[in-house]
Amino acid sequence: MVTVDAMGDACPIPVIKTKKAIAQMNGCGELEVFVDNEIAVQNVSKMAANEGGDVTSEKIAEGKYRVEIRLSSVDKVEKEETEKHTIVVVSSDRMG
């Protein structure tokens, strides 16, 4: 498990540190992030969920929170496949 200590860091530093850790893990594995405020918990959780992670968080003590992120390369592939869309542009008001 990879640990990111973002205690005392102002936003968006906890998100940036977490994103770098996810990139180093190649999108697979477990990661825990320690932050000191609820806003950082929300921001890190949202970013991790967008990256395809399974996110849980808990308040450990006053001013100390733990965000646990589980990443699976399968989830990331499925997310990328579902995000592919086709866009068709018709540049005329007539058919034929």
N, C-alpha and C positions, 0 to 999 in steps of 0.2 A: 504494500500500500504506500502510495506517495503522499507526503504531507506538505501542505502549503501553509506557512505561518503569515497571515496578513493582519495580525493584531496591531492596532495603532495606525494602520494604513488608511488614508482617506480614499474615497471612491474617485476614480475607477480603478485604483491600484489592485484591490483584491480580485477584481474581474480579470485584469490583465495578467496577474500572476497565475490565476487558475487556468486561463486560456493557454498560456505558455506551457503549463504542466500537462494539460490535455494533449497539446501538440507533441510534446516529448514522449507521451505514452502511446502515440500512434492511434489514439482513439479507442484503446482497449485497456481495461484494468480498473483498479479502485483508487480513489483519491479522497483525501480529507482536507478540508480547508477550515482554518480557525480564523474567525473575525470577531470584532468587538461591538458590532451594532446590528440591529435588525435590518436596516436598509441594505447593508453589505450582504446579509444572508439572502435577501430577496433578489438582489442583482446577480450574485453568483449563481443562485438556484435557477434563475431565468435563463442565463447564458448557458449553463450546463444542460438544461432541458432542451434548449435549441440545438445543442451539439449532439443530442441523442442520448443523454445520460439519464439514469434513474437516480433521482435526487431525494435525499432525506436530510432534515436538519433538526438540531436540538439545542436548547439552551443549557450549557454546562454549569455556568455560574453567572453571577451578576457581571455583565459586560464581557461575557465569553460565550461564543456560539461555535458549534461544529456543523459543517455541511459535508455530508458524505455523498460522493458521486460514484456511481458504478457505470462504466462504459463498456460497451460491447461493439466490436467491429461489425457484427451482423446488424445491429440496430442502426449503425451509421449508414451501411449500404442500403438498407430498406428505406431509410429516410431520404437518401439521395435519389433513389429510384422513384419514390412517390412525388418528389418535387419537380420531376421533368414534365414540362408542359409544351404543347404546340400552340403557336400563335399564328393565325392566318390574317393577313391584311389584304383587303380588297380596295384597290385605289380607283375604282370606277363606280358610278351609280347605276350602271347598266350591265346586264348579263348577255353574253353571246357575242 
